[in-house]
């Protein structure tokens, strides 16, 4: 795998949380452990932004951040380096997904998230763009945020989703999106998950990994805004990621929603984020400070 580039994008405006600014604080903690020689930073607006007469909260700032991310990603993709976006809400994954979909004809997408993020702007209870991320990546939703290179639903695999509202359940079914849940594997669930992921991405030119940290079980990771019980263990997640990037080249990734409540909690959970980054870069690339890779 070509050495990746880390793209710090401390966007908080897509989050529905009243504590959304904790994402920016989490991004600051991550910066010190990312290799300076392989780091770019997206300039995210400081202000909350305006809905611009739409159902999407803070849309004006989201558009500015998305456009800034596109500008940062363009030279990275031109160099053939897979970008790993870190430090923001789930909507930060959109520009990376868009670029990867445009670059690779047969792109597999692994969506590690407790939520499917398939809400539509017209019916979203919060108006938060994070909950619409996959919907926009599939080419539906707010015109200002819909991907210019939509994903093929057949290539998307959701892993660990367990907080699914009725509309999202309908969208999952209508699009035929594939869902892998760890509790569906009776014997040796970690090995079964790894095998299922390898099968799902077989034949792809590259894989994009979207990872909302709330896919992890709250007993193992607490620095998220909306923890959901019965998630993946850290070992299950990192084994699955290593299997994916050892099978298919990494097109890009996003690690989202690192939102420590305070510095002490952040220091406790930061090594887990670094383990995940090490798994993503395990096929090649710069070592992340503090990782066990």
N, C-alpha and C positions, 0 to 999 in steps of 0.2 A: 504494500500500500504506500502511495506517495505520502510524504510527511504532511500532516494536517496543519491548518491554520486555525487558531482560536479567535473567535470574534465575540468580544464582550459587548452585550447589548442590554443595559440596565433598564429596560422598559417595564413600567409598572402600570401604565394607563389602560392596559387590556384586562387587568384583574378586577374581579367583583368585590374583593376584600376591602374592608375599611382600614386594613393595615397594609395596603398595597405597597407603600413606600419601603417596607421591609425587604422587598425584592432588590431595590437599589442598594440597600445596606448589605445584602447577601452578595451582590455583584462586587462590591468593594472588597469583601473578604476573599473572594475568588481571585481577584486581580493579582494579589501578591504571590499566588501559587501557580500562575500560568507563565510559561516561558516567554520572556520579553521579546525574544527574537522571532517568535511565531504568534504574535498577538496584534490584533487590530481592534479598534474600539468604535462602535457606532454612537454618534452624538444624538442622544435621545432628548427631546424637549423637556425642559424643567416643569413647564406648566401642565395642568391636567388636560386642557384642551376642551373642545366644544363638540357636541353631537352633530352639528351642522344640519339640523332639521331632520335627522335620521333616527332610527331606534338604537344606533350604536353609540354607547357612551364614549366620550373623549376622542371621537373620531379624528378630529383635526390633528391631534398630536400623534395618533397611531399612523396616519398617512405620512406625516413628516418623518417619523422613525422608520417606517417601512422603506421610504424612498432613500433615506440615508443608508440603511442596511443594503439595499440593492447596489448602491454606489461602492460600498466597502467590499461586497461579495464579487463584483464583476472582475477585478484583477486577480482575486484568489482563484476563481474558476478558470480564468484565462491561463493561469500557471499550472492548472491541473491539480491544485491542492484542495482536498476536501475540507470545507469550513465546518467547524464545530461552534455553534452559537451558544453562549452561556450567559446567565445572569438576569433573565427577565421572565415575564409571564408567557403563557403558551402561544400567544399570537406572534412572538418573536420567531417561531418556527416557519411562518409563512414565506418570507423571502428566501430562506434556504430551500424549502420544498419546491418553490417555484423555479429556482435556478437549477436544482437537480433534475426536475422533471423536464426542463428544456434541454439539458445537457445529455441525458441518457434515454435512449429509446425504450429500453426495458428496465425501468426503475422499480425495485421493490421498496415498500415503505413499512417499517415496523413502528407501530404506534403504542408505546408503553405509557399508559395513562389510566388512572382510576376512572376517568370520565372519557366518553368518546368524542367530546367537543363537537357535536353535530347539531347544536342548537341553531335555529334560524333567527335572524335579527327581528323579524316580525312577531315572533312568539317567545323570544328569550325573556325569562323573568327578571334578569338583571341588566340586560343590554351590554354585558361585558364581552369584548371581542374574544377573550380566551376561550369561552365556551362555544365559540363558533369556528374555531381554527380549522378543524378538519372539513367542516361544511364549506368554508371558503376555498380550501385547497382542492376540493372536489369540483369547484366551479359554480357554487351556488351561494347566495347570501347578498350582502351589501355590495352594490356595484363598485364602490371605491376600494373594497378589500378582496374581491374575488380574484383568484389566481389567474394570471395571463397564460399559464400553462397547466391546466387542471390535471389532477391525478386520475388514472384509470382505477375505479373502485376494485377491480379484480386483483390489483397488485398490492392492496392495502391489507395489513394484518393488525388487528387490535389485540394487544396483550395486556391482560390484567384489568380490563374495564369491569367495574362492578357497581358503579353509581350511574345508572342510565335512566333518564326520564322517559316517559311514554313516547313523546315525539321522536326522541333519539332512537328508541327501540324500533319505531316504524321506519325510520331512515336507514337503520342498519339492515333491516329486512328488505326494503325496497331496492337498495343498492347492492345487496348481496355481499356486504362486507363480512370478512372472515374474523371471527372472534376466538381467541385462545384464552382460557381461564385456567389457572393452576389447579383449582379444586376439581376440574373435570378429569384430571389424571389420577387414577387410583394407585398405581404402582410406580415408585421412583419418579415423583412428579418433576424433579429437576431434569433428569435425563429425558423424560417424555417431552418436556417443553423444548429442550434443545433440539431434539429430533424433529418436532413439529415445525419449529422455526426454520431449520435447514431445508425441510421439505417445501415450505412456503416460498422461500426465496431462491430455490434452485432454478437455474436458467436465466436469472436476472443479470443485467450488465453491472449493476451496482445496487447498494442498499442505502436508504436514508433512515436514520434512527431518530424518531421524536420521543423524548423522554420527559414526562412530567414526574417529578420526584414523589408525587402522591401515589404513584403505582406501588411504592414500597409500603410494607406493613408499618403502622404507627409505632409498634413496639421496637422497630429497628431504626426508624428515622422520623423525627418530629418537626423538622424545620419547613413545614408547609402550612398554607392557610386553611386547607380543608382536608385533614387526614381522614382516610376511609379504612375501616377495619378489614382484615383478611387479605392483605396485599402480599406482594412478592417479598421474599427475603432478599437481602443484599447479595448473597451467594447465588440465588436463582437468577437474579437480574444480571449480574456480571457474567455468569456462565453463559446465559442466553446471548448477551452482546458479543462476547468473545467468539462464540460459535458462529454468529452472523458475519462478523468482519473477517473471520478466517475462511469463510466459505465464498464470500462475494466482496468485491472492493467497496469501500465506504465512499458514498457520494457526498455525504454531509450528515450533520446531526444537530440537534438542539437539546440542551439540558435546561429544563424550565422549572420555575417555582421554588427556588432556594430562598426561603423567607424565614430566617431565624428570628425568634422572638427577642433575643438579646445576644450580646457578644459571647456569653458563656455557652448558650445553646448552639450558636453558630460554630464555635470552636469544637464542640462535641460532635456535630454532624458534618463538618467540613471534610474530614477524612473519607467519609462515605462518598461524597461527591467526587473526590479525587480518585477513589477506587473505580468509580464509573467511568471517569475520563480515561483512566489507564486502560480499562477494558476496551473502550472505543478505539484507542490508539495502539492496541496490543499487536496488531499486524505489522506496524512500523510507526515511526514518528518520534517526536521529542518526548522525553519523559516529563511528566507533570510533577512538580515539587510536592513531596509528601505522599505520593502514591506508593502502592506496593507492587507496581509493575516492574 
